[in-house]
Amino acid sequence: MSRKKDKPKKISAKKERYAKFRKEKPSSMTFAMPDLSEEQVAERRQDEQRISMFWRSYRRPPQRFVSERKAKSKR
């Protein structure tokens, strides 16, 4: 009795033919930020300051669903 594991693995002719087109892909991409000019650095810093000030002072409006649920229950 021959076992399935004893047979040599059959290589697909199609895979063999197109193997030369398959390229190795890098596993991780490396991104480098471009060097910014002094004006761009200053502008970015100002934008970040504005955003942080906004979030520091921003108060979210109360959620609406609570009042809508109360209105439905009163009907």
N, C-alpha and C positions, 0 to 999 in steps of 0.2 A: 504494500500500500504506500502510495506516495502522498506526502502531505503537501498542502498548499504552500507552506513556507519554504519548501525545498526548491520550488520553481524560481528561475531568475525573473526579475520584474521586467515586464514588457514596456519598452519606451515608445511613446506615441511619436509617430513620424512627423505629425504636425507640430508638436512641441519642439522636436529636435530642429525642424526647419526654421521656426520663428524664434529660437532662443537667442540668435544674434541681435535681434531687435529689442530684446528686453534689457533695460538698463538698471543698474543698481541705484536705488534711491536713498538719499541720506535719511537717517532715522529722525534727526532733529534739525530744525531750521534755526539759524542764528541771524538775529536782526541787530543791526547797529543803527542807533539814532544818528541822523546827519548833524554835523557841526553847525550850530546856530550862530548868527552874528550877534553882536552886543545888543543891537536894537531888538532883535527877536527874543533874546534871553530876557530883556527888561519887560517886553510886552507879555511874555509868558508868565513872568513873575507877577505882574499886575493882574492878569486874568485870574491866576490862582488865588490872589488875595481877595479879589472881588467875589469869587465863588465861595471862599471860606467865610467872608463877611455875610454873604447872602444866607448860607446855611446856619450861621450863628444866630441870625435875627429872624429867620423864617419860622412862622408858626402855621402849622397845617390847619386847614379848616376842619371843623368837626365832621365826622362821618355822617352821611345822609341816611343810610339804611335804617338807623335807629328810629328817626322820626317817621320814616315811611312805614316801618313795622307798626308803630303806635297808631298811625292813621288807619291802617288796615284793620287793626284789632278793634277800633272804635266803630267800625261800620256795622 
